[in-house]
Amino acid sequence: MTKVFIGSDHGGYNLKEKIKEVFTPLGYEFEDMGTNSLESCDYPVYAEKVAKKVIETNEKGILVCGTGIGMSIAANKFKGIRASHCTDTFSARMTREHNDSNILCLGERITGQDLAIDIVKIWLETPFSNGDRHINRINLIKEIENK
């Protein structure tokens, strides 16, 4: 069973709690990496926790903050992470098919819960295309990471 690591700061806490409700019905295990309240906290702490788990296990992660932007920036600092900030279902599908993204970043303050749930479902269920051009581009990203 595929496992998903999920984390948020205070600005994404409520959406994170809502997203957790979809994992089991879809057949996914999950681990909540925090935060566990609405008390103000620093999003890079949770981006790091989730990114390290995704790297360690080769599983997927979801990060939620107020806009999703900060989480995306922080998570992408880790070698091997391809975090994608998505605000629509088309982007969620493409970031899996073309970029093989391994972390989805969402913003509670900019994306409604129903749309966010649709984005999560599509992102989780869309496989990487394994197309030669996409593999080549991911390899080029890895070369940049290694410079």
Backbone as ProteinMPNN parsed JSONL, in Angstrom:
{"seq_chain_A": "MTKVFIGSDHGGYNLKEKIKEVFTPLGYEFEDMGTNSLESCDYPVYAEKVAKKVIETNEKGILVCGTGIGMSIAANKFKGIRASHCTDTFSARMTREHNDSNILCLGERITGQDLAIDIVKIWLETPFSNGDRHINRINLIKEIENK", "coords_chain_A": {"N_chain_A": [[0.846, -1.185, 0.0], [0.574, 2.162, -0.857], [2.156, 4.919, 0.726], [1.526, 8.138, 2.067], [3.01, 11.101, 3.051], [2.07, 13.76, 5.04], [1.92, 17.221, 5.743], [1.606, 20.4, 7.432], [1.525, 23.958, 8.056], [0.206, 26.28, 10.478], [-1.51, 27.799, 8.875], [-2.421, 26.051, 6.977], [-3.576, 24.023, 8.314], [-6.382, 23.282, 8.733], [-7.221, 22.481, 6.143], [-5.421, 20.415, 5.712], [-6.324, 18.554, 7.604], [-8.801, 17.915, 6.474], [-8.024, 16.796, 4.021], [-6.788, 14.443, 4.885], [-8.913, 12.752, 5.291], [-9.471, 11.536, 2.861], [-7.555, 9.66, 2.192], [-7.64, 6.886, 3.192], [-10.112, 5.8, 2.036], [-9.26, 5.826, -0.633], [-7.3, 3.964, -0.628], [-4.788, 4.485, 0.472], [-2.149, 4.668, 2.824], [-1.232, 6.923, 5.458], [0.944, 9.337, 6.968], [0.891, 11.748, 9.361], [2.769, 14.528, 9.631], [2.622, 16.741, 11.167], [1.729, 20.189, 11.471], [-0.054, 20.17, 14.587], [-2.086, 21.827, 15.384], [-3.755, 25.059, 15.392], [-1.986, 26.919, 16.194], [0.427, 29.429, 15.678], [3.178, 28.71, 13.576], [6.265, 27.717, 11.928], [6.452, 27.211, 8.527], [8.709, 26.076, 7.031], [9.774, 24.099, 8.699], [7.981, 21.948, 8.629], [7.902, 21.404, 5.926], [10.485, 20.442, 5.596], [10.399, 18.099, 7.208], [8.514, 16.485, 5.813], [9.676, 16.386, 3.225], [12.125, 15.061, 3.736], [11.188, 12.536, 4.525], [9.914, 11.699, 2.176], [12.103, 11.52, 0.449], [13.599, 9.555, 1.781], [11.902, 7.298, 1.727], [10.911, 7.061, -0.833], [8.274, 7.593, -1.387], [5.181, 9.492, -1.599], [4.365, 12.981, -0.91], [2.404, 15.506, 0.734], [1.957, 18.916, 1.185], [0.709, 21.672, 3.02], [0.041, 25.066, 3.274], [-0.753, 28.515, 3.895], [-0.818, 29.66, 1.279], [0.491, 27.746, -0.242], [2.747, 28.314, -1.579], [5.083, 28.978, -0.056], [5.635, 26.494, 1.142], [6.219, 25.01, -1.152], [8.523, 26.3, -2.121], [10.312, 25.832, 0.023], [10.352, 22.976, 0.201], [11.43, 22.282, -2.279], [14.098, 22.789, -1.976], [15.401, 20.536, -1.27], [17.406, 17.937, -2.399], [16.297, 15.84, -4.915], [13.653, 16.225, -4.565], [10.656, 17.07, -6.121], [8.596, 19.262, -5.878], [5.352, 20.454, -6.355], [3.332, 23.218, -6.742], [-0.028, 23.401, -6.86], [-3.053, 24.652, -8.181], [-5.182, 23.874, -9.606], [-6.922, 21.196, -11.315], [-5.91, 20.32, -13.771], [-3.192, 21.094, -13.753], [-2.365, 19.498, -11.633], [-2.614, 16.938, -12.724], [-0.81, 17.107, -14.907], [1.628, 17.653, -13.624], [2.216, 15.278, -12.45], [2.167, 13.438, -14.634], [4.096, 14.528, -16.439], [6.238, 15.613, -14.944], [6.737, 13.943, -12.853], [6.2, 14.612, -10.167], [6.794, 14.565, -6.665], [5.908, 15.685, -4.355], [3.023, 17.369, -3.453], [1.857, 20.636, -3.237], [-0.345, 22.749, -1.552], [-2.623, 25.499, -1.044], [-4.423, 26.63, 1.617], [-5.755, 29.06, 1.921], [-6.256, 29.921, -0.62], [-7.366, 27.969, -2.223], [-10.346, 26.297, -2.484], [-11.897, 23.81, -0.344], [-13.261, 21.619, -1.613], [-12.276, 21.698, -4.274], [-9.557, 21.388, -3.683], [-9.531, 18.775, -2.663], [-10.263, 17.369, -4.993], [-7.993, 17.967, -6.538], [-6.009, 16.659, -5.023], [-6.864, 13.958, -5.24], [-6.64, 13.507, -8.038], [-3.902, 14.034, -8.392], [-2.748, 12.019, -6.78], [-3.627, 9.71, -8.089], [-2.694, 9.808, -10.688], [-0.391, 8.466, -12.861], [3.177, 8.666, -13.573], [4.219, 9.379, -16.865], [6.397, 8.117, -18.057], [7.5, 8.757, -20.45], [10.018, 9.24, -22.92], [10.946, 11.895, -23.425], [10.142, 13.2, -21.107], [11.467, 11.804, -19.096], [14.063, 12.464, -19.848], [14.047, 15.229, -19.315], [13.642, 15.275, -16.546], [16.006, 14.071, -15.798], [17.753, 16.094, -16.597], [17.052, 18.03, -14.717], [17.993, 16.723, -12.437], [20.717, 16.802, -13.009], [21.202, 19.533, -12.706], [20.702, 19.769, -9.968], [22.922, 18.439, -9.036], [25.065, 20.084, -9.493]], "CA_chain_A": [[0.0, 0.0, 0.0], [1.336, 3.405, -0.957], [2.057, 5.796, 1.883], [1.64, 9.56, 1.802], [3.398, 11.915, 4.204], [1.368, 15.032, 4.927], [2.277, 18.201, 6.758], [1.116, 21.754, 7.216], [1.701, 24.931, 9.126], [-1.096, 26.69, 11.015], [-2.336, 28.33, 7.794], [-2.939, 24.949, 6.179], [-3.995, 22.956, 9.224], [-7.757, 22.812, 8.506], [-7.266, 21.754, 4.876], [-4.69, 19.154, 5.925], [-7.224, 17.634, 8.312], [-9.818, 17.498, 5.508], [-7.369, 15.921, 3.044], [-6.525, 13.15, 5.527], [-10.117, 11.929, 5.203], [-9.588, 10.855, 1.565], [-6.505, 8.651, 1.967], [-8.072, 5.508, 3.416], [-11.035, 5.329, 0.982], [-8.531, 5.657, -1.895], [-6.339, 2.874, -0.473], [-3.473, 4.995, 0.85], [-1.784, 4.909, 4.212], [-0.636, 8.248, 5.575], [1.564, 9.732, 8.226], [0.775, 13.18, 9.597], [4.044, 15.027, 10.149], [2.359, 17.98, 11.905], [1.49, 20.646, 12.819], [-1.243, 19.562, 15.158], [-2.973, 22.857, 15.927], [-3.793, 26.331, 14.669], [-0.993, 27.816, 16.788], [1.392, 29.904, 14.695], [4.422, 27.94, 13.478], [7.064, 28.014, 10.741], [6.236, 26.195, 7.491], [9.867, 25.298, 6.582], [9.975, 22.946, 9.588], [7.135, 20.847, 8.158], [8.374, 21.077, 4.583], [11.668, 19.599, 5.778], [9.994, 16.785, 7.716], [7.88, 15.716, 4.743], [10.654, 16.162, 2.152], [13.077, 14.015, 4.152], [10.494, 11.24, 4.494], [9.697, 11.349, 0.771], [13.403, 11.093, -0.064], [13.981, 8.317, 2.477], [11.017, 6.167, 1.426], [10.488, 7.11, -2.236], [6.814, 7.688, -1.415], [4.709, 10.823, -1.951], [4.062, 13.882, 0.184], [1.51, 16.648, 0.514], [2.221, 20.018, 2.103], [-0.314, 22.703, 2.949], [0.198, 26.288, 4.059], [-1.772, 29.477, 3.501], [-0.879, 29.764, -0.183], [1.18, 26.626, -0.875], [3.975, 28.813, -2.205], [6.204, 28.819, 0.868], [5.937, 25.066, 1.259], [6.838, 24.593, -2.399], [9.889, 26.832, -2.143], [11.119, 25.131, 1.032], [10.514, 21.562, -0.146], [12.281, 22.147, -3.456], [15.503, 22.953, -1.593], [15.96, 19.221, -0.98], [17.795, 17.167, -3.571], [15.415, 14.718, -5.199], [12.254, 16.626, -4.411], [9.997, 17.814, -7.185], [7.355, 19.736, -5.26], [4.546, 21.238, -7.28], [2.231, 24.004, -6.195], [-1.129, 23.269, -7.808], [-4.311, 25.313, -7.846], [-6.215, 23.358, -10.505], [-6.781, 19.767, -11.565], [-5.06, 20.088, -14.945], [-1.798, 21.173, -13.294], [-2.108, 18.314, -10.805], [-2.414, 15.805, -13.638], [0.408, 17.304, -15.705], [2.836, 17.588, -12.807], [2.514, 13.853, -12.245], [2.467, 12.799, -15.917], [5.274, 15.065, -17.121], [7.333, 15.977, -14.036], [6.842, 12.929, -11.802], [6.328, 15.323, -8.891], [6.645, 13.675, -5.515], [5.219, 16.422, -3.301], [1.98, 18.294, -3.867], [1.709, 21.76, -2.312], [-1.644, 23.4, -1.664], [-2.851, 26.674, -0.21], [-5.759, 26.654, 2.223], [-6.382, 30.369, 1.783], [-6.51, 30.256, -2.02], [-8.033, 26.871, -2.916], [-11.453, 25.757, -1.702], [-11.723, 22.425, 0.084], [-13.704, 20.641, -2.62], [-11.291, 21.694, -5.349], [-8.318, 20.814, -3.144], [-9.715, 17.317, -2.605], [-10.167, 16.9, -6.379], [-6.577, 18.064, -6.918], [-5.305, 15.573, -4.325], [-7.237, 12.676, -5.847], [-6.033, 13.416, -9.365], [-2.443, 13.957, -8.23], [-2.399, 10.699, -6.25], [-3.998, 8.626, -8.994], [-2.097, 9.964, -12.011], [0.975, 7.928, -12.932], [4.171, 9.292, -14.433], [4.07, 8.833, -18.217], [7.61, 7.389, -18.453], [7.885, 9.144, -21.804], [11.449, 9.547, -23.047], [11.224, 13.33, -23.294], [9.95, 13.585, -19.709], [12.594, 11.228, -18.362], [15.219, 13.293, -20.177], [13.935, 16.507, -18.613], [13.883, 15.019, -15.119], [17.455, 13.862, -15.674], [18.38, 17.42, -16.666], [16.848, 18.638, -13.39], [18.93, 16.058, -11.516], [22.057, 17.355, -13.289], [21.248, 20.861, -12.07], [20.822, 19.52, -8.53], [24.262, 17.917, -8.724], [26.101, 21.08, -9.774]], "C_chain_A": [[0.886, 1.242, 0.0], [1.089, 4.279, 0.265], [2.27, 7.23, 1.449], [2.002, 10.25, 3.111], [2.773, 13.285, 4.015], [1.777, 15.948, 6.072], [1.711, 19.561, 6.408], [1.648, 22.664, 8.308], [0.299, 25.283, 9.62], [-2.048, 27.166, 9.92], [-2.937, 27.258, 6.91], [-3.524, 23.819, 7.003], [-5.395, 22.409, 8.9], [-7.879, 22.021, 7.207], [-6.532, 20.425, 5.004], [-5.598, 18.129, 6.595], [-8.309, 17.099, 7.375], [-9.223, 16.511, 4.496], [-7.134, 14.532, 3.632], [-7.709, 12.202, 5.415], [-10.209, 11.143, 3.893], [-8.589, 9.718, 1.379], [-7.011, 7.219, 2.086], [-9.064, 5.024, 2.362], [-10.347, 5.103, -0.373], [-7.478, 4.553, -1.814], [-4.93, 3.316, -0.141], [-3.324, 5.028, 2.363], [-1.215, 6.318, 4.272], [0.006, 8.413, 6.934], [1.513, 11.249, 8.314], [2.038, 13.651, 10.297], [3.872, 16.342, 10.932], [2.083, 19.13, 10.949], [0.166, 20.074, 13.307], [-2.19, 20.57, 15.792], [-2.947, 24.086, 15.021], [-2.795, 27.337, 15.229], [0.071, 28.164, 15.742], [2.691, 29.097, 14.751], [5.085, 28.255, 12.139], [6.976, 26.884, 9.709], [7.502, 25.449, 7.057], [10.147, 24.057, 7.436], [9.21, 21.74, 9.062], [7.472, 20.449, 6.732], [9.585, 20.151, 4.674], [11.293, 18.193, 6.233], [9.42, 15.918, 6.602], [8.886, 15.409, 3.637], [11.632, 15.055, 2.514], [12.44, 12.631, 4.128], [10.272, 10.773, 3.056], [11.009, 10.85, 0.157], [13.785, 9.722, 0.493], [13.181, 7.109, 1.998], [10.633, 6.04, -0.039], [8.96, 7.032, -2.362], [6.443, 9.118, -1.796], [4.438, 11.652, -0.706], [3.104, 14.973, -0.244], [1.798, 17.669, 1.6], [1.177, 21.105, 1.904], [0.076, 23.874, 3.84], [-0.875, 27.254, 3.579], [-1.942, 29.575, 1.998], [-0.324, 28.539, -0.905], [2.522, 27.032, -1.452], [5.19, 28.595, -1.307], [6.618, 27.367, 1.015], [6.661, 24.569, 0.012], [8.289, 25.05, -2.476], [10.776, 26.041, -1.193], [11.377, 23.683, 0.639], [11.463, 21.369, -1.318], [13.755, 22.418, -3.173], [16.185, 21.603, -1.366], [16.204, 18.44, -2.267], [16.868, 15.96, -3.735], [13.939, 15.045, -5.05], [11.82, 17.424, -5.632], [8.617, 18.191, -6.653], [6.637, 20.664, -6.217], [3.405, 21.922, -6.562], [1.112, 23.981, -7.226], [-2.379, 23.957, -7.286], [-5.451, 24.853, -8.746], [-5.922, 21.901, -10.833], [-5.893, 19.457, -12.774], [-3.585, 20.105, -14.545], [-1.431, 19.949, -12.455], [-1.835, 17.098, -11.68], [-1.079, 15.932, -14.376], [1.685, 17.181, -14.869], [3.201, 16.147, -12.44], [2.938, 13.218, -13.572], [3.807, 13.243, -16.494], [6.47, 15.27, -16.197], [7.584, 14.953, -12.947], [7.011, 13.586, -10.434], [6.059, 14.363, -7.746], [6.085, 14.381, -4.282], [4.24, 17.398, -3.952], [1.857, 19.378, -2.81], [0.401, 22.488, -2.612], [-1.739, 24.577, -0.709], [-4.272, 26.728, 0.309], [-6.487, 27.962, 1.976], [-6.721, 30.728, 0.34], [-7.265, 29.179, -2.788], [-9.123, 26.309, -2.002], [-11.267, 24.276, -1.412], [-12.135, 21.415, -0.97], [-12.731, 20.554, -3.783], [-9.986, 21.07, -4.877], [-8.404, 19.288, -3.078], [-9.645, 16.723, -4.008], [-8.726, 16.912, -6.857], [-5.792, 16.914, -6.302], [-5.6, 14.238, -4.988], [-6.579, 12.489, -7.207], [-4.525, 13.252, -9.256], [-2.021, 12.571, -7.746], [-2.602, 9.594, -7.282], [-3.366, 8.712, -10.38], [-0.673, 9.425, -12.008], [1.891, 8.808, -13.791], [4.107, 8.608, -15.793], [5.22, 7.92, -18.635], [8.016, 7.667, -19.891], [9.348, 9.575, -21.841], [11.753, 11.024, -22.84], [11.084, 13.792, -21.853], [11.05, 13.03, -18.819], [13.844, 12.063, -18.604], [15.195, 14.605, -19.392], [14.154, 16.347, -17.113], [15.367, 14.773, -14.886], [18.22, 15.174, -15.766], [18.213, 18.174, -15.349], [17.828, 18.035, -12.382], [20.359, 16.556, -11.741], [22.222, 18.724, -12.65], [21.434, 20.695, -10.567], [22.232, 19.114, -8.136], [25.386, 18.906, -8.993], [26.545, 21.76, -8.491]], "O_chain_A": [[1.836, 1.34, 0.777], [-0.029, 4.368, 0.771], [3.09, 7.512, 0.575], [1.379, 10.012, 4.146], [2.923, 13.903, 2.961], [1.957, 15.512, 7.209], [1.38, 19.843, 5.257], [2.149, 22.211, 9.337], [-0.68, 24.652, 9.22], [-3.258, 26.961, 10.021], [-3.876, 27.532, 6.164], [-3.92, 22.785, 6.465], [-5.57, 21.194, 8.804], [-8.566, 21.0, 7.169], [-6.979, 19.416, 4.459], [-5.631, 16.966, 6.192], [-8.692, 15.935, 7.485], [-9.851, 15.507, 4.16], [-7.275, 13.537, 2.92], [-7.535, 10.984, 5.442], [-10.96, 10.17, 3.823], [-8.767, 8.889, 0.487], [-6.825, 6.421, 1.167], [-8.885, 3.929, 1.831], [-10.802, 4.281, -1.169], [-6.833, 4.239, -2.814], [-3.971, 2.603, -0.439], [-4.259, 5.373, 3.086], [-0.766, 6.852, 3.258], [-0.334, 7.734, 7.904], [2.031, 11.948, 7.443], [2.34, 13.227, 11.412], [4.857, 16.975, 11.311], [2.211, 18.987, 9.733], [-0.63, 19.559, 12.522], [-3.005, 20.21, 16.641], [-2.221, 24.139, 14.029], [-2.759, 28.485, 14.787], [0.549, 27.292, 15.016], [3.231, 28.837, 15.826], [4.524, 28.98, 11.317], [7.372, 25.75, 9.979], [7.398, 24.266, 6.733], [10.699, 23.075, 6.94], [9.738, 20.628, 9.051], [7.342, 19.281, 6.366], [9.693, 19.188, 3.914], [11.809, 17.209, 5.704], [9.793, 14.753, 6.461], [8.942, 14.276, 3.159], [11.933, 14.199, 1.682], [13.091, 11.657, 3.749], [10.424, 9.589, 2.754], [11.012, 9.862, -0.577], [14.237, 8.845, -0.242], [13.729, 6.013, 1.877], [10.086, 5.015, -0.446], [8.432, 6.474, -3.324], [7.294, 9.874, -2.264], [4.299, 11.123, 0.397], [3.006, 15.318, -1.422], [1.875, 17.334, 2.782], [0.804, 21.425, 0.776], [0.402, 23.694, 5.013], [-1.822, 26.834, 2.913], [-3.064, 29.573, 1.491], [-0.645, 28.321, -2.074], [3.344, 26.176, -1.779], [6.214, 28.082, -1.759], [7.806, 27.046, 1.012], [7.612, 23.793, 0.112], [9.174, 24.281, -2.852], [11.874, 25.626, -1.567], [12.51, 23.212, 0.734], [12.219, 20.398, -1.351], [14.581, 22.281, -4.074], [17.411, 21.536, -1.28], [15.316, 18.307, -3.109], [16.684, 15.17, -2.809], [13.079, 14.227, -5.375], [12.52, 18.321, -6.102], [7.616, 17.533, -6.938], [7.245, 21.552, -6.815], [2.616, 21.285, -5.865], [1.278, 24.482, -8.338], [-2.717, 23.857, -6.107], [-6.56, 25.379, -8.663], [-4.799, 21.431, -10.648], [-5.201, 18.439, -12.789], [-2.819, 19.232, -14.953], [-0.32, 19.428, -12.558], [-0.924, 16.318, -11.401], [-0.314, 14.971, -14.456], [2.699, 16.669, -15.344], [4.36, 15.845, -12.155], [3.959, 12.533, -13.628], [4.572, 12.415, -16.988], [7.611, 15.114, -16.633], [8.548, 15.079, -12.192], [7.854, 13.173, -9.638], [5.216, 13.471, -7.841], [5.818, 13.734, -3.27], [4.586, 18.142, -4.869], [1.762, 19.079, -1.62], [0.087, 22.797, -3.762], [-1.032, 24.644, 0.296], [-5.219, 26.858, -0.467], [-7.71, 27.973, 1.836], [-7.398, 31.726, 0.094], [-7.756, 29.437, -3.887], [-8.843, 25.895, -0.877], [-10.567, 23.573, -2.142], [-11.417, 20.441, -1.196], [-12.396, 19.457, -4.231], [-9.374, 20.295, -5.612], [-7.441, 18.597, -3.408], [-9.028, 15.675, -4.198], [-8.282, 15.969, -7.512], [-4.997, 16.267, -6.984], [-4.681, 13.468, -5.268], [-6.023, 11.428, -7.491], [-3.935, 12.424, -9.951], [-1.046, 12.01, -8.246], [-1.822, 8.643, -7.334], [-3.492, 7.776, -11.169], [0.162, 9.885, -11.23], [1.426, 9.587, -14.624], [3.958, 7.388, -15.866], [5.036, 7.042, -19.479], [8.783, 6.909, -20.484], [9.848, 10.198, -20.904], [12.714, 11.368, -22.152], [11.819, 14.675, -21.412], [11.513, 13.703, -17.898], [14.601, 12.338, -17.673], [16.222, 15.034, -18.866], [14.786, 17.195, -16.483], [15.921, 15.221, -13.882], [19.231, 15.35, -15.085], [19.126, 18.876, -14.913], [18.419, 18.752, -11.575], [21.122, 16.715, -10.789], [23.284, 19.031, -12.108], [22.236, 21.403, -9.958], [22.684, 19.411, -7.03], [26.55, 18.593, -8.744], [27.414, 22.632, -8.524]]}, "name": "protein", "num_of_chains": 1, "seq": "MTKVFIGSDHGGYNLKEKIKEVFTPLGYEFEDMGTNSLESCDYPVYAEKVAKKVIETNEKGILVCGTGIGMSIAANKFKGIRASHCTDTFSARMTREHNDSNILCLGERITGQDLAIDIVKIWLETPFSNGDRHINRINLIKEIENK"}
